[in-house]
Amino acid sequence: MSFAGVYPNYIHKAEKKGRTKEEVDTIICWLTGYNQQALLQQIDKNNDLETFFAQAPQINPNVSQIKGVICGYRVEEIEDKLMQKIRYLDKLVDELAKGKTMEKILRK
């Protein structure tokens, strides 16, 4: 599955709850280390999720603070590292849609 394919779903989920594309981009950049330009390049390249995360400059060192259940699985217990990164992103976008502040989402 391509990142460009799921990205609009993240945007839609956030906007449906009154949040913005910019907030989603901020979350993605925080998690992956991409800057805005590099994020747009990843979308344009239509890379799959594995490549998207493999090429990420640096997964945020605070990901261990992301805890909770997404799609019936505790994100901190997922053994497959790629799936765990995908679920981290899902969890962060979920938190955004549920109205959490950016400060809490970004674990500041």
N, CA, C and O atoms as CSV, one atom per row, in Angstrom:
chain,resi,resn,atom,element,x,y,z
A,1,MET,N,N,0.849,-1.174,0.000
A,1,MET,CA,C,0.000,0.000,0.000
A,1,MET,C,C,0.897,1.240,0.000
A,1,MET,O,O,1.890,1.291,0.726
A,2,SER,N,N,0.552,2.221,-0.801
A,2,SER,CA,C,1.386,3.413,-0.887
A,2,SER,C,C,1.011,4.423,0.196
A,2,SER,O,O,-0.141,4.514,0.618
A,3,PHE,N,N,2.020,5.177,0.630
A,3,PHE,CA,C,1.764,6.228,1.604
A,3,PHE,C,C,0.813,7.258,1.000
A,3,PHE,O,O,-0.088,7.750,1.679
A,4,ALA,N,N,1.017,7.580,-0.275
A,4,ALA,CA,C,0.149,8.553,-0.947
A,4,ALA,C,C,-1.302,8.085,-0.974
A,4,ALA,O,O,-2.220,8.901,-1.052
A,5,GLY,N,N,-1.506,6.786,-0.910
A,5,GLY,CA,C,-2.859,6.235,-0.901
A,5,GLY,C,C,-3.563,6.402,0.436
A,5,GLY,O,O,-4.777,6.601,0.477
A,6,VAL,N,N,-2.806,6.322,1.540
A,6,VAL,CA,C,-3.428,6.459,2.862
A,6,VAL,C,C,-3.416,7.895,3.375
A,6,VAL,O,O,-4.228,8.261,4.225
A,7,TYR,N,N,-2.506,8.700,2.865
A,7,TYR,CA,C,-2.379,10.088,3.317
A,7,TYR,C,C,-3.706,10.859,3.241
A,7,TYR,O,O,-4.067,11.523,4.213
A,8,PRO,N,N,-4.446,10.796,2.120
A,8,PRO,CA,C,-5.728,11.514,2.071
A,8,PRO,C,C,-6.718,11.044,3.143
A,8,PRO,O,O,-7.546,11.823,3.613
A,9,ASN,N,N,-6.627,9.779,3.521
A,9,ASN,CA,C,-7.511,9.269,4.581
A,9,ASN,C,C,-7.193,9.921,5.921
A,9,ASN,O,O,-8.097,10.235,6.694
A,10,TYR,N,N,-5.909,10.123,6.191
A,10,TYR,CA,C,-5.514,10.820,7.419
A,10,TYR,C,C,-6.060,12.248,7.411
A,10,TYR,O,O,-6.598,12.725,8.411
A,11,ILE,N,N,-5.914,12.921,6.271
A,11,ILE,CA,C,-6.392,14.297,6.143
A,11,ILE,C,C,-7.905,14.339,6.336
A,11,ILE,O,O,-8.416,15.175,7.082
A,12,HIS,N,N,-8.613,13.445,5.671
A,12,HIS,CA,C,-10.072,13.412,5.755
A,12,HIS,C,C,-10.533,13.172,7.192
A,12,HIS,O,O,-11.444,13.840,7.680
A,13,LYS,N,N,-9.903,12.225,7.854
A,13,LYS,CA,C,-10.278,11.909,9.229
A,13,LYS,C,C,-10.104,13.126,10.133
A,13,LYS,O,O,-10.961,13.406,10.972
A,14,ALA,N,N,-9.012,13.840,9.966
A,14,ALA,CA,C,-8.740,15.021,10.786
A,14,ALA,C,C,-9.711,16.155,10.456
A,14,ALA,O,O,-10.274,16.774,11.358
A,15,GLU,N,N,-9.905,16.424,9.172
A,15,GLU,CA,C,-10.765,17.545,8.767
A,15,GLU,C,C,-12.221,17.305,9.149
A,15,GLU,O,O,-12.955,18.250,9.440
A,16,LYS,N,N,-12.639,16.037,9.148
A,16,LYS,CA,C,-13.994,15.684,9.547
A,16,LYS,C,C,-14.264,16.104,11.000
A,16,LYS,O,O,-15.403,16.376,11.380
A,17,LYS,N,N,-13.205,16.151,11.792
A,17,LYS,CA,C,-13.326,16.506,13.205
A,17,LYS,C,C,-12.845,17.932,13.490
A,17,LYS,O,O,-12.579,18.292,14.637
A,18,GLY,N,N,-12.738,18.739,12.427
A,18,GLY,CA,C,-12.381,20.141,12.610
A,18,GLY,C,C,-10.892,20.421,12.747
A,18,GLY,O,O,-10.504,21.525,13.129
A,19,ARG,N,N,-10.063,19.450,12.443
A,19,ARG,CA,C,-8.616,19.656,12.492
A,19,ARG,C,C,-8.118,19.939,11.078
A,19,ARG,O,O,-8.908,19.932,10.134
A,20,THR,N,N,-6.821,20.188,10.919
A,20,THR,CA,C,-6.318,20.644,9.628
A,20,THR,C,C,-5.279,19.700,9.020
A,20,THR,O,O,-4.686,18.867,9.707
A,21,LYS,N,N,-5.081,19.857,7.719
A,21,LYS,CA,C,-4.039,19.142,6.986
A,21,LYS,C,C,-2.679,19.490,7.568
A,21,LYS,O,O,-1.811,18.626,7.693
A,22,GLU,N,N,-2.494,20.757,7.924
A,22,GLU,CA,C,-1.223,21.211,8.481
A,22,GLU,C,C,-0.900,20.473,9.778
A,22,GLU,O,O,0.255,20.136,10.038
A,23,GLU,N,N,-1.927,20.226,10.589
A,23,GLU,CA,C,-1.700,19.482,11.833
A,23,GLU,C,C,-1.303,18.039,11.537
A,23,GLU,O,O,-0.429,17.483,12.202
A,24,VAL,N,N,-1.939,17.439,10.546
A,24,VAL,CA,C,-1.576,16.070,10.151
A,24,VAL,C,C,-0.130,16.049,9.669
A,24,VAL,O,O,0.640,15.171,10.056
A,25,ASP,N,N,0.242,17.009,8.828
A,25,ASP,CA,C,1.615,17.078,8.328
A,25,ASP,C,C,2.612,17.260,9.472
A,25,ASP,O,O,3.687,16.660,9.463
A,26,THR,N,N,2.259,18.082,10.449
A,26,THR,CA,C,3.126,18.288,11.608
A,26,THR,C,C,3.351,16.979,12.353
A,26,THR,O,O,4.473,16.673,12.756
A,27,ILE,N,N,2.297,16.217,12.533
A,27,ILE,CA,C,2.394,14.918,13.205
A,27,ILE,C,C,3.285,13.965,12.416
A,27,ILE,O,O,4.155,13.307,12.988
A,28,ILE,N,N,3.072,13.890,11.112
A,28,ILE,CA,C,3.868,12.988,10.271
A,28,ILE,C,C,5.342,13.383,10.327
A,28,ILE,O,O,6.215,12.525,10.456
A,29,CYS,N,N,5.613,14.677,10.229
A,29,CYS,CA,C,7.002,15.154,10.272
A,29,CYS,C,C,7.629,14.898,11.637
A,29,CYS,O,O,8.805,14.547,11.720
A,30,TRP,N,N,6.864,15.067,12.697
A,30,TRP,CA,C,7.368,14.796,14.047
A,30,TRP,C,C,7.756,13.324,14.178
A,30,TRP,O,O,8.816,12.998,14.711
A,31,LEU,N,N,6.894,12.446,13.690
A,31,LEU,CA,C,7.130,11.011,13.824
A,31,LEU,C,C,8.310,10.542,12.981
A,31,LEU,O,O,9.115,9.730,13.437
A,32,THR,N,N,8.418,11.049,11.759
A,32,THR,CA,C,9.369,10.496,10.789
A,32,THR,C,C,10.657,11.293,10.599
A,32,THR,O,O,11.654,10.756,10.116
A,33,GLY,N,N,10.641,12.552,10.971
A,33,GLY,CA,C,11.810,13.394,10.732
A,33,GLY,C,C,11.819,14.057,9.363
A,33,GLY,O,O,12.723,14.836,9.064
A,34,TYR,N,N,10.828,13.763,8.525
A,34,TYR,CA,C,10.730,14.452,7.241
A,34,TYR,C,C,10.423,15.928,7.483
A,34,TYR,O,O,9.751,16.274,8.455
A,35,ASN,N,N,10.918,16.802,6.592
A,35,ASN,CA,C,10.438,18.181,6.588
A,35,ASN,C,C,9.303,18.253,5.570
A,35,ASN,O,O,9.025,17.273,4.878
A,36,GLN,N,N,8.659,19.388,5.477
A,36,GLN,CA,C,7.486,19.503,4.606
A,36,GLN,C,C,7.815,19.169,3.153
A,36,GLN,O,O,7.049,18.471,2.489
A,37,GLN,N,N,8.933,19.656,2.663
A,37,GLN,CA,C,9.312,19.406,1.272
A,37,GLN,C,C,9.567,17.914,1.029
A,37,GLN,O,O,9.117,17.361,0.026
A,38,ALA,N,N,10.284,17.272,1.944
A,38,ALA,CA,C,10.576,15.844,1.796
A,38,ALA,C,C,9.302,15.006,1.896
A,38,ALA,O,O,9.166,13.989,1.215
A,39,LEU,N,N,8.372,15.436,2.744
A,39,LEU,CA,C,7.085,14.742,2.860
A,39,LEU,C,C,6.339,14.806,1.534
A,39,LEU,O,O,5.811,13.794,1.072
A,40,LEU,N,N,6.291,15.969,0.925
A,40,LEU,CA,C,5.620,16.117,-0.369
A,40,LEU,C,C,6.304,15.283,-1.452
A,40,LEU,O,O,5.636,14.736,-2.330
A,41,GLN,N,N,7.620,15.185,-1.391
A,41,GLN,CA,C,8.346,14.353,-2.358
A,41,GLN,C,C,7.976,12.881,-2.191
A,41,GLN,O,O,7.824,12.163,-3.180
A,42,GLN,N,N,7.831,12.432,-0.952
A,42,GLN,CA,C,7.430,11.045,-0.702
A,42,GLN,C,C,6.044,10.774,-1.289
A,42,GLN,O,O,5.797,9.716,-1.867
A,43,ILE,N,N,5.160,11.735,-1.131
A,43,ILE,CA,C,3.810,11.590,-1.680
A,43,ILE,C,C,3.872,11.546,-3.210
A,43,ILE,O,O,3.214,10.716,-3.839
A,44,ASP,N,N,4.661,12.437,-3.799
A,44,ASP,CA,C,4.800,12.479,-5.264
A,44,ASP,C,C,5.415,11.194,-5.822
A,44,ASP,O,O,5.042,10.746,-6.906
A,45,LYS,N,N,6.352,10.606,-5.085
A,45,LYS,CA,C,7.008,9.371,-5.540
A,45,LYS,C,C,6.079,8.162,-5.441
A,45,LYS,O,O,6.342,7.117,-6.038
A,46,ASN,N,N,4.990,8.312,-4.683
A,46,ASN,CA,C,4.029,7.220,-4.510
A,46,ASN,C,C,4.680,5.975,-3.894
A,46,ASN,O,O,4.333,4.843,-4.232
A,47,ASN,N,N,5.634,6.214,-2.978
A,47,ASN,CA,C,6.317,5.105,-2.314
A,47,ASN,C,C,5.355,4.309,-1.444
A,47,ASN,O,O,4.388,4.842,-0.900
A,48,ASP,N,N,5.648,3.013,-1.330
A,48,ASP,CA,C,4.840,2.201,-0.417
A,48,ASP,C,C,5.214,2.563,1.027
A,48,ASP,O,O,6.194,3.266,1.273
A,49,LEU,N,N,4.411,2.068,1.971
A,49,LEU,CA,C,4.624,2.417,3.374
A,49,LEU,C,C,5.978,1.936,3.881
A,49,LEU,O,O,6.616,2.612,4.688
A,50,GLU,N,N,6.414,0.782,3.416
A,50,GLU,CA,C,7.715,0.259,3.843
A,50,GLU,C,C,8.840,1.205,3.428
A,50,GLU,O,O,9.721,1.517,4.229
A,51,THR,N,N,8.809,1.656,2.189
A,51,THR,CA,C,9.830,2.585,1.697
A,51,THR,C,C,9.710,3.934,2.395
A,51,THR,O,O,10.719,4.543,2.752
A,52,PHE,N,N,8.483,4.401,2.590
A,52,PHE,CA,C,8.246,5.668,3.275
A,52,PHE,C,C,8.928,5.682,4.641
A,52,PHE,O,O,9.628,6.635,4.983
A,53,PHE,N,N,8.718,4.623,5.414
A,53,PHE,CA,C,9.325,4.579,6.744
A,53,PHE,C,C,10.822,4.266,6.682
A,53,PHE,O,O,11.588,4.765,7.506
A,54,ALA,N,N,11.245,3.453,5.723
A,54,ALA,CA,C,12.667,3.116,5.591
A,54,ALA,C,C,13.497,4.349,5.232
A,54,ALA,O,O,14.644,4.475,5.660
A,55,GLN,N,N,12.918,5.252,4.452
A,55,GLN,CA,C,13.631,6.455,4.028
A,55,GLN,C,C,13.453,7.618,4.996
A,55,GLN,O,O,14.021,8.690,4.790
A,56,ALA,N,N,12.676,7.415,6.037
A,56,ALA,CA,C,12.457,8.480,7.016
A,56,ALA,C,C,13.787,8.877,7.633
A,56,ALA,O,O,14.569,8.014,8.033
A,57,PRO,N,N,14.051,10.182,7.714
A,57,PRO,CA,C,15.329,10.636,8.268
A,57,PRO,C,C,15.605,10.100,9.670
A,57,PRO,O,O,16.713,9.647,9.956
A,58,GLN,N,N,14.600,10.149,10.541
A,58,GLN,CA,C,14.779,9.626,11.891
A,58,GLN,C,C,13.422,9.492,12.564
A,58,GLN,O,O,12.681,10.467,12.694
A,59,ILE,N,N,13.108,8.292,12.985
A,59,ILE,CA,C,11.885,8.100,13.761
A,59,ILE,C,C,12.103,8.805,15.102
A,59,ILE,O,O,13.144,8.644,15.739
A,60,ASN,N,N,11.120,9.574,15.509
A,60,ASN,CA,C,11.246,10.364,16.727
A,60,ASN,C,C,11.606,9.475,17.920
A,60,ASN,O,O,10.989,8.430,18.126
A,61,PRO,N,N,12.606,9.894,18.704
A,61,PRO,CA,C,13.010,9.078,19.853
A,61,PRO,C,C,11.929,8.955,20.932
A,61,PRO,O,O,12.037,8.101,21.812
A,62,ASN,N,N,10.899,9.788,20.880
A,62,ASN,CA,C,9.829,9.729,21.882
A,62,ASN,C,C,8.685,8.791,21.493
A,62,ASN,O,O,7.637,8.805,22.139
A,63,VAL,N,N,8.866,7.976,20.450
A,63,VAL,CA,C,7.777,7.073,20.057
A,63,VAL,C,C,7.415,6.095,21.160
A,63,VAL,O,O,6.285,5.610,21.212
A,64,SER,N,N,8.348,5.804,22.029
A,64,SER,CA,C,8.048,4.869,23.118
A,64,SER,C,C,6.976,5.428,24.056
A,64,SER,O,O,6.395,4.686,24.848
A,65,GLN,N,N,6.719,6.722,23.968
A,65,GLN,CA,C,5.673,7.338,24.780
A,65,GLN,C,C,4.283,7.179,24.155
A,65,GLN,O,O,3.278,7.492,24.793
A,66,ILE,N,N,4.225,6.699,22.920
A,66,ILE,CA,C,2.941,6.471,22.265
A,66,ILE,C,C,2.419,5.123,22.745
A,66,ILE,O,O,3.015,4.079,22.478
A,67,LYS,N,N,1.316,5.163,23.446
A,67,LYS,CA,C,0.747,3.948,24.012
A,67,LYS,C,C,-0.751,3.935,23.750
A,67,LYS,O,O,-1.361,4.975,23.504
A,68,GLY,N,N,-1.321,2.764,23.806
A,68,GLY,CA,C,-2.760,2.658,23.640
A,68,GLY,C,C,-3.132,1.647,22.579
A,68,GLY,O,O,-2.281,0.964,22.010
A,69,VAL,N,N,-4.436,1.570,22.328
A,69,VAL,CA,C,-4.973,0.569,21.418
A,69,VAL,C,C,-5.391,1.240,20.111
A,69,VAL,O,O,-6.028,2.294,20.101
A,70,ILE,N,N,-5.015,0.600,19.022
A,70,ILE,CA,C,-5.458,1.035,17.698
A,70,ILE,C,C,-5.769,-0.235,16.906
A,70,ILE,O,O,-4.944,-1.146,16.833
A,71,CYS,N,N,-6.933,-0.288,16.329
A,71,CYS,CA,C,-7.376,-1.460,15.567
A,71,CYS,C,C,-7.286,-2.743,16.404
A,71,CYS,O,O,-6.980,-3.811,15.874
A,72,GLY,N,N,-7.551,-2.635,17.695
A,72,GLY,CA,C,-7.571,-3.798,18.561
A,72,GLY,C,C,-6.218,-4.260,19.068
A,72,GLY,O,O,-6.140,-5.271,19.767
A,73,TYR,N,N,-5.146,-3.546,18.735
A,73,TYR,CA,C,-3.799,-3.925,19.165
A,73,TYR,C,C,-3.166,-2.808,19.973
A,73,TYR,O,O,-3.327,-1.631,19.651
A,74,ARG,N,N,-2.445,-3.176,21.023
A,74,ARG,CA,C,-1.689,-2.191,21.787
A,74,ARG,C,C,-0.452,-1.839,20.961
A,74,ARG,O,O,0.351,-2.718,20.650
A,75,VAL,N,N,-0.292,-0.579,20.609
A,75,VAL,CA,C,0.803,-0.184,19.715
A,75,VAL,C,C,2.170,-0.508,20.304
A,75,VAL,O,O,3.102,-0.841,19.572
A,76,GLU,N,N,2.289,-0.412,21.618
A,76,GLU,CA,C,3.591,-0.660,22.241
A,76,GLU,C,C,3.961,-2.147,22.245
A,76,GLU,O,O,5.105,-2.489,22.545
A,77,GLU,N,N,3.015,-3.036,21.920
A,77,GLU,CA,C,3.279,-4.477,21.934
A,77,GLU,C,C,3.399,-5.091,20.539
A,77,GLU,O,O,3.642,-6.292,20.418
A,78,ILE,N,N,3.235,-4.301,19.502
A,78,ILE,CA,C,3.327,-4.821,18.134
A,78,ILE,C,C,4.783,-5.185,17.844
A,78,ILE,O,O,5.673,-4.346,17.980
A,79,GLU,N,N,5.022,-6.420,17.450
A,79,GLU,CA,C,6.392,-6.905,17.247
A,79,GLU,C,C,6.965,-6.531,15.881
A,79,GLU,O,O,8.153,-6.227,15.775
A,80,ASP,N,N,6.142,-6.550,14.840
A,80,ASP,CA,C,6.600,-6.183,13.499
A,80,ASP,C,C,6.880,-4.683,13.481
A,80,ASP,O,O,5.965,-3.875,13.648
A,81,LYS,N,N,8.136,-4.313,13.280
A,81,LYS,CA,C,8.551,-2.904,13.408
A,81,LYS,C,C,7.866,-1.990,12.390
A,81,LYS,O,O,7.505,-0.860,12.721
A,82,LEU,N,N,7.686,-2.464,11.167
A,82,LEU,CA,C,6.991,-1.645,10.163
A,82,LEU,C,C,5.542,-1.426,10.572
A,82,LEU,O,O,5.043,-0.301,10.538
A,83,MET,N,N,4.873,-2.496,10.954
A,83,MET,CA,C,3.473,-2.371,11.367
A,83,MET,C,C,3.362,-1.468,12.592
A,83,MET,O,O,2.402,-0.707,12.714
A,84,GLN,N,N,4.320,-1.545,13.484
A,84,GLN,CA,C,4.293,-0.695,14.672
A,84,GLN,C,C,4.399,0.774,14.273
A,84,GLN,O,O,3.690,1.607,14.838
A,85,LYS,N,N,5.255,1.113,13.326
A,85,LYS,CA,C,5.388,2.508,12.878
A,85,LYS,C,C,4.094,2.981,12.218
A,85,LYS,O,O,3.651,4.108,12.437
A,86,ILE,N,N,3.498,2.116,11.415
A,86,ILE,CA,C,2.227,2.462,10.762
A,86,ILE,C,C,1.162,2.726,11.820
A,86,ILE,O,O,0.413,3.698,11.727
A,87,ARG,N,N,1.098,1.865,12.816
A,87,ARG,CA,C,0.097,2.022,13.885
A,87,ARG,C,C,0.398,3.222,14.775
A,87,ARG,O,O,-0.527,3.843,15.299
A,88,TYR,N,N,1.679,3.562,14.956
A,88,TYR,CA,C,2.008,4.794,15.675
A,88,TYR,C,C,1.369,5.983,14.958
A,88,TYR,O,O,0.740,6.836,15.583
A,89,LEU,N,N,1.542,6.021,13.640
A,89,LEU,CA,C,0.973,7.122,12.872
A,89,LEU,C,C,-0.547,7.110,12.960
A,89,LEU,O,O,-1.167,8.159,13.134
A,90,ASP,N,N,-1.145,5.941,12.842
A,90,ASP,CA,C,-2.604,5.825,12.983
A,90,ASP,C,C,-3.056,6.362,14.341
A,90,ASP,O,O,-4.040,7.095,14.434
A,91,LYS,N,N,-2.332,5.991,15.379
A,91,LYS,CA,C,-2.685,6.398,16.742
A,91,LYS,C,C,-2.592,7.907,16.896
A,91,LYS,O,O,-3.466,8.518,17.510
A,92,LEU,N,N,-1.547,8.518,16.349
A,92,LEU,CA,C,-1.375,9.966,16.452
A,92,LEU,C,C,-2.492,10.706,15.718
A,92,LEU,O,O,-3.019,11.696,16.226
A,93,VAL,N,N,-2.850,10.236,14.539
A,93,VAL,CA,C,-3.940,10.867,13.782
A,93,VAL,C,C,-5.263,10.663,14.521
A,93,VAL,O,O,-6.107,11.559,14.535
A,94,ASP,N,N,-5.447,9.501,15.129
A,94,ASP,CA,C,-6.630,9.242,15.956
A,94,ASP,C,C,-6.727,10.252,17.102
A,94,ASP,O,O,-7.788,10.821,17.358
A,95,GLU,N,N,-5.612,10.460,17.775
A,95,GLU,CA,C,-5.586,11.410,18.892
A,95,GLU,C,C,-5.947,12.811,18.412
A,95,GLU,O,O,-6.667,13.539,19.096
A,96,LEU,N,N,-5.450,13.187,17.236
A,96,LEU,CA,C,-5.774,14.491,16.657
A,96,LEU,C,C,-7.273,14.594,16.417
A,96,LEU,O,O,-7.904,15.586,16.783
A,97,ALA,N,N,-7.834,13.563,15.801
A,97,ALA,CA,C,-9.267,13.565,15.491
A,97,ALA,C,C,-10.125,13.560,16.752
A,97,ALA,O,O,-11.257,14.042,16.734
A,98,LYS,N,N,-9.595,13.023,17.837
A,98,LYS,CA,C,-10.344,12.985,19.092
A,98,LYS,C,C,-10.222,14.280,19.891
A,98,LYS,O,O,-10.787,14.400,20.978
A,99,GLY,N,N,-9.480,15.251,19.347
A,99,GLY,CA,C,-9.436,16.563,19.974
A,99,GLY,C,C,-8.288,16.824,20.929
A,99,GLY,O,O,-8.275,17.853,21.605
A,100,LYS,N,N,-7.325,15.918,21.002
A,100,LYS,CA,C,-6.179,16.171,21.871
A,100,LYS,C,C,-5.395,17.373,21.360
A,100,LYS,O,O,-5.408,17.679,20.167
A,101,THR,N,N,-4.718,18.044,22.273
A,101,THR,CA,C,-3.900,19.186,21.865
A,101,THR,C,C,-2.641,18.687,21.162
A,101,THR,O,O,-2.186,17.568,21.399
A,102,MET,N,N,-2.094,19.518,20.307
A,102,MET,CA,C,-0.873,19.155,19.601
A,102,MET,C,C,0.258,18.909,20.597
A,102,MET,O,O,1.097,18.034,20.380
A,103,GLU,N,N,0.285,19.656,21.661
A,103,GLU,CA,C,1.327,19.478,22.673
A,103,GLU,C,C,1.295,18.060,23.238
A,103,GLU,O,O,2.343,17.436,23.408
A,104,LYS,N,N,0.099,17.549,23.529
A,104,LYS,CA,C,-0.012,16.182,24.052
A,104,LYS,C,C,0.295,15.150,22.978
A,104,LYS,O,O,0.962,14.150,23.245
A,105,ILE,N,N,-0.186,15.385,21.772
A,105,ILE,CA,C,0.050,14.434,20.662
A,105,ILE,C,C,1.544,14.297,20.396
A,105,ILE,O,O,2.040,13.193,20.170
A,106,LEU,N,N,2.258,15.415,20.423
A,106,LEU,CA,C,3.694,15.408,20.121
A,106,LEU,C,C,4.549,15.086,21.347
A,106,LEU,O,O,5.774,15.210,21.315
A,107,ARG,N,N,3.889,14.674,22.418
A,107,ARG,CA,C,4.572,14.213,23.637
A,107,ARG,C,C,5.556,15.238,24.167
A,107,ARG,O,O,6.706,14.914,24.460
A,108,LYS,N,N,5.094,16.488,24.288
A,108,LYS,CA,C,5.973,17.551,24.822
A,108,LYS,C,C,5.795,17.704,26.301
A,108,LYS,O,O,6.448,18.545,26.918
